[in-house]
Protein backbone atom coordinates (compact mmCIF):
# COMPACT_ATOMS: atom_id res chain seq x y z
CA UNK A 1 0.00 0.00 0.00
CA UNK A 2 2.83 2.42 0.77
CA UNK A 3 4.42 1.63 -2.61
CA UNK A 4 1.13 2.35 -4.33
CA UNK A 5 0.80 5.71 -2.57
CA UNK A 6 4.46 6.48 -3.27
CA UNK A 7 4.00 5.75 -6.98
CA UNK A 8 0.95 7.99 -7.13
CA UNK A 9 2.83 10.78 -5.37
CA UNK A 10 5.73 10.41 -7.80
CA UNK A 11 3.32 10.67 -10.72
CA UNK A 12 1.72 13.75 -9.17
CA UNK A 13 5.14 15.34 -8.62
CA UNK A 14 6.16 14.68 -12.22
CA UNK A 15 2.90 16.17 -13.49
CA UNK A 16 3.35 19.23 -11.26
CA UNK A 17 6.92 19.61 -12.58
CA UNK A 18 5.61 19.44 -16.15
CA UNK A 19 2.98 22.05 -15.34
CA UNK A 20 5.61 24.30 -13.77
CA UNK A 21 7.77 23.96 -16.91
CA UNK A 22 4.75 24.78 -19.06
CA UNK A 23 3.96 27.88 -16.97
CA UNK A 24 7.59 29.04 -17.28
CA UNK A 25 7.47 28.49 -21.06
CA UNK A 26 4.21 30.48 -21.27
CA UNK A 27 5.76 33.32 -19.26
CA UNK A 28 8.75 33.43 -21.62
CA UNK A 29 6.48 33.48 -24.64
CA UNK A 30 4.43 36.26 -23.06
CA UNK A 31 7.59 38.34 -22.53
CA UNK A 32 8.56 37.83 -26.16
CA UNK A 33 5.09 38.84 -27.34
CA UNK A 34 5.22 41.95 -25.15
CA UNK A 35 8.60 42.88 -26.60
CA UNK A 36 7.35 42.38 -30.16
CA UNK A 37 4.25 44.47 -29.47
CA UNK A 38 6.36 47.30 -28.03
CA UNK A 39 8.60 47.22 -31.11
CA UNK A 40 5.51 47.23 -33.31
CA UNK A 41 4.20 50.31 -31.51
CA UNK A 42 7.57 52.04 -32.01
CA UNK A 43 7.51 51.22 -35.73
CA UNK A 44 3.96 52.52 -36.05
CA UNK A 45 4.92 55.80 -34.35
CA UNK A 46 7.94 56.18 -36.63
CA UNK A 47 5.78 55.43 -39.67
CA UNK A 48 3.27 58.08 -38.58
CA UNK A 49 6.08 60.64 -38.23
CA UNK A 50 7.41 59.70 -41.67
CA UNK A 51 3.95 60.08 -43.19
CA UNK A 52 3.66 63.55 -41.65
CA UNK A 53 7.06 64.51 -43.05
CA UNK A 54 6.13 63.21 -46.52
CA UNK A 55 2.91 65.24 -46.48
CA UNK A 56 4.87 68.34 -45.48
CA UNK A 57 7.41 67.77 -48.27
CA UNK A 58 4.61 67.27 -50.78
CA UNK A 59 3.05 70.59 -49.75
CA UNK A 60 6.39 72.38 -50.08
CA UNK A 61 6.95 70.75 -53.46
CA UNK A 62 3.58 72.00 -54.71
CA UNK A 63 4.42 75.54 -53.61
CA UNK A 64 7.85 75.41 -55.21
CA UNK A 65 6.40 73.91 -58.39
CA UNK A 66 4.15 76.94 -58.82
CA UNK A 67 6.93 79.45 -58.21
CA UNK A 68 9.38 77.59 -60.46
CA UNK A 69 6.75 77.40 -63.19
CA UNK A 70 6.17 81.14 -63.03
CA UNK A 71 9.90 81.83 -62.94
CA UNK A 72 10.42 79.62 -65.96
CA UNK A 73 7.73 81.46 -67.90
CA UNK A 74 9.29 84.82 -67.03
CA UNK A 75 12.70 83.52 -68.08
CA UNK A 76 11.42 82.39 -71.48
CA UNK A 77 9.57 85.66 -72.06
CA UNK A 78 12.71 87.68 -71.24
CA UNK A 79 14.89 85.32 -73.29
CA UNK A 80 12.54 85.52 -76.28
CA UNK A 81 12.41 89.30 -76.00
CA UNK A 82 16.22 89.46 -75.89
CA UNK A 83 16.53 87.24 -78.97
CA UNK A 84 13.87 89.33 -80.75
CA UNK A 85 15.71 92.55 -79.84
CA UNK A 86 19.02 91.13 -81.07
CA UNK A 87 17.44 89.97 -84.32
CA UNK A 88 15.74 93.36 -84.76
CA UNK A 89 19.05 95.24 -84.36
CA UNK A 90 20.85 93.01 -86.87
CA UNK A 91 18.13 93.35 -89.45
C-alpha positions as CSV (number, residue, x, y, z in Angstrom):
1,X,0.0,0.0,0.0
2,X,2.8,2.4,0.8
3,X,4.4,1.6,-2.6
4,X,1.1,2.3,-4.3
5,X,0.8,5.7,-2.6
6,X,4.5,6.5,-3.3
7,X,4.0,5.7,-7.0
8,X,1.0,8.0,-7.1
9,X,2.8,10.8,-5.4
10,X,5.7,10.4,-7.8
11,X,3.3,10.7,-10.7
12,X,1.7,13.8,-9.2
13,X,5.1,15.3,-8.6
14,X,6.2,14.7,-12.2
15,X,2.9,16.2,-13.5
16,X,3.3,19.2,-11.3
17,X,6.9,19.6,-12.6
18,X,5.6,19.4,-16.2
19,X,3.0,22.1,-15.3
20,X,5.6,24.3,-13.8
21,X,7.8,24.0,-16.9
22,X,4.8,24.8,-19.1
23,X,4.0,27.9,-17.0
24,X,7.6,29.0,-17.3
25,X,7.5,28.5,-21.1
26,X,4.2,30.5,-21.3
27,X,5.8,33.3,-19.3
28,X,8.8,33.4,-21.6
29,X,6.5,33.5,-24.6
30,X,4.4,36.3,-23.1
31,X,7.6,38.3,-22.5
32,X,8.6,37.8,-26.2
33,X,5.1,38.8,-27.3
34,X,5.2,41.9,-25.1
35,X,8.6,42.9,-26.6
36,X,7.3,42.4,-30.2
37,X,4.2,44.5,-29.5
38,X,6.4,47.3,-28.0
39,X,8.6,47.2,-31.1
40,X,5.5,47.2,-33.3
41,X,4.2,50.3,-31.5
42,X,7.6,52.0,-32.0
43,X,7.5,51.2,-35.7
44,X,4.0,52.5,-36.1
45,X,4.9,55.8,-34.3
46,X,7.9,56.2,-36.6
47,X,5.8,55.4,-39.7
48,X,3.3,58.1,-38.6
49,X,6.1,60.6,-38.2
50,X,7.4,59.7,-41.7
51,X,3.9,60.1,-43.2
52,X,3.7,63.5,-41.7
53,X,7.1,64.5,-43.1
54,X,6.1,63.2,-46.5
55,X,2.9,65.2,-46.5
56,X,4.9,68.3,-45.5
57,X,7.4,67.8,-48.3
58,X,4.6,67.3,-50.8
59,X,3.0,70.6,-49.7
60,X,6.4,72.4,-50.1
61,X,7.0,70.7,-53.5
62,X,3.6,72.0,-54.7
63,X,4.4,75.5,-53.6
64,X,7.9,75.4,-55.2
65,X,6.4,73.9,-58.4
66,X,4.1,76.9,-58.8
67,X,6.9,79.4,-58.2
68,X,9.4,77.6,-60.5
69,X,6.8,77.4,-63.2
70,X,6.2,81.1,-63.0
71,X,9.9,81.8,-62.9
72,X,10.4,79.6,-66.0
73,X,7.7,81.5,-67.9
74,X,9.3,84.8,-67.0
75,X,12.7,83.5,-68.1
76,X,11.4,82.4,-71.5
77,X,9.6,85.7,-72.1
78,X,12.7,87.7,-71.2
79,X,14.9,85.3,-73.3
80,X,12.5,85.5,-76.3
81,X,12.4,89.3,-76.0
82,X,16.2,89.5,-75.9
83,X,16.5,87.2,-79.0
84,X,13.9,89.3,-80.8
85,X,15.7,92.5,-79.8
86,X,19.0,91.1,-81.1
87,X,17.4,90.0,-84.3
88,X,15.7,93.4,-84.8
89,X,19.0,95.2,-84.4
90,X,20.8,93.0,-86.9
91,X,18.1,93.3,-89.5
